[in-house]
Amino acid sequence: MATTSCDVAIVGAGLGGCFLALLLSRRGQRVVVIEQGPSVPSAGADFLKPPGLRVLARHGLADLAGRHGLRRDVIRYYHDGEPIQDCRFPDGFLIRPYRELVELIYTCCAMEGVDFWFDASIDDIAMDDGRVEELALSNGRRLRAGVVIGADGTKSAVRQALDIEPCTVPYERVVMRVATVPLTASIAQLNRLYFSSDGWFTYFYPLNRDQARVFVGLPPEDDREIFQDGIPALVDALKKFVTDSSDAFDSLQSATWQRIKVSSLRLGAYHKGNAALLGSAAFACHPMTGMGMSYTLHDAEILADVICAAGGDKELLDRLLSAHYEPRKHAHGQLIDYGDALIATFRDRDAYLAAFRPDLHVYGEAAMPVTELPALQPI
């Protein structure tokens, strides 16, 4: 089978991969997105906080993304059944199912002529002098690109080919499960996050006009006992510390609970030669921060600027990635540390409130709204 050439190959059609493909194609780059699944992925967070919404707004997508989403401006926190704080978002945040958001950006990509190769997993990545030379796919196709982006998740094939070792730390003290249930009045009214001194937490929020999500975190020994005995035991446990969301208990009886593996991930480098990593291929933090998707959108924006500024110059690309993208490790590390602090302290009311940082929780690393990005200049 003949080899295809393009300017940028993106491995992974999740939020980061699709958004980067859109930004690049709008600036004249020929982009091919490779996705091992039959369509865009469905697993991901449902939240876009202010930093992510500002990124979308800069590219004319905020209104489109929010058209069928839910805007909220408060999350209420409880400890052992008592309210302890309201976290307010002056500009609001968006709730929209992950797959819907990715499909929206994918549709925009299709209108810009981005080429998507679905059902195409990576068989081999040929390297030469630290650069990706060619991607060989399981369906026999081969692809050569000036730039390769690994947006292919925590087990990234691109990262493995670059020989960049991840530091992965599982959050083993708390098991997380999620279910989609019918929307109730209390969940429609307010997002509520409950903690208990026994090491449990649960988060109730609306997904759309008919459905809600419920996350439950609990110690591993309780998870084995609860989900072996069945949902009635879960509801009895939640009744001990969940107060203003009791109308949701009946809907939990028939829920299907999916277990979620959660780990932090850090890297010593985000790029090598003509390849760079994006999204959970580059970093992962605890979902308690609620900022993962927003950071990924901003990272994609930086990568698009770098790639276009390099203009196909290999040496300039490496310098710009080092100067403008590698520093993102600091912001990601700060967010990972923050997530670690939240999951480590939520059992203790005072310790959790001391660890809670409104600047990171609402605005991300900027601590205040950012109106524009500085222009990239060749180094």
Stockholm file with secondary structure:
# STOCKHOLM 1.0

chainA/1-379         MATTSCDVAIVGAGLGGCFLALLLSRRGQRVVVIEQGPSVPSAGADFLKPPGLRVLARHGLADLAGRHGLRRDVIRYYHDGEPIQDCRFPDGFLIRPYRELVELIYTCCAMEGVDFWFDASIDDIAMDDGRVEELALSNGRRLRAGVVIGADGTKSAVRQALDIEPCTVPYERVVMRVATVPLTASIAQLNRLYFSSDGWFTYFYPLNRDQARVFVGLPPEDDREIFQDGIPALVDALKKFVTDSSDAFDSLQSATWQRIKVSSLRLGAYHKGNAALLGSAAFACHPMTGMGMSYTLHDAEILADVICAAGGDKELLDRLLSAHYEPRKHAHGQLIDYGDALIATFRDRDAYLAAFRPDLHVYGEAAMPVTELPALQPI
#=GR chainA/1-379 SS CCEEEEEEEEECCSHHHHHHHHHHHHTTCCEEEECSSSSSCCCSCCEECHHHHHHHHHTTCHHHHHTTSEEEEEEEEEETTEEEEEEEEEEEEEECCHHHHHHHHHHHHHHTTCEEECSCCEEEEEEETTEEEEEEETTSCEEEEEEEEECSCTTCHHHHHHTCCEEEEECCSSEEEEEEEECCHHHHHCEEEEECTTSCEEEEEECSSSEEEEEEEECHHHHHHHHHHCHHHHHHHHTTTCCTTGGGHHHHTTCCCEEECCEEEEESCSEETTEEECGGGTCBCCGGGCCHHHHHHHHHHHHHHHHHHHTTCHHHHHHHIIIIITTHHHHHHHHHHHHHHHHHHTTSHHHHHHHCCHIIIIIGGGSSCCCCCCCCCCC
#=GC SS_cons         CCEEEEEEEEECCSHHHHHHHHHHHHTTCCEEEECSSSSSCCCSCCEECHHHHHHHHHTTCHHHHHTTSEEEEEEEEEETTEEEEEEEEEEEEEECCHHHHHHHHHHHHHHTTCEEECSCCEEEEEEETTEEEEEEETTSCEEEEEEEEECSCTTCHHHHHHTCCEEEEECCSSEEEEEEEECCHHHHHCEEEEECTTSCEEEEEECSSSEEEEEEEECHHHHHHHHHHCHHHHHHHHTTTCCTTGGGHHHHTTCCCEEECCEEEEESCSEETTEEECGGGTCBCCGGGCCHHHHHHHHHHHHHHHHHHHTTCHHHHHHHIIIIITTHHHHHHHHHHHHHHHHHHTTSHHHHHHHCCHIIIIIGGGSSCCCCCCCCCCC
//
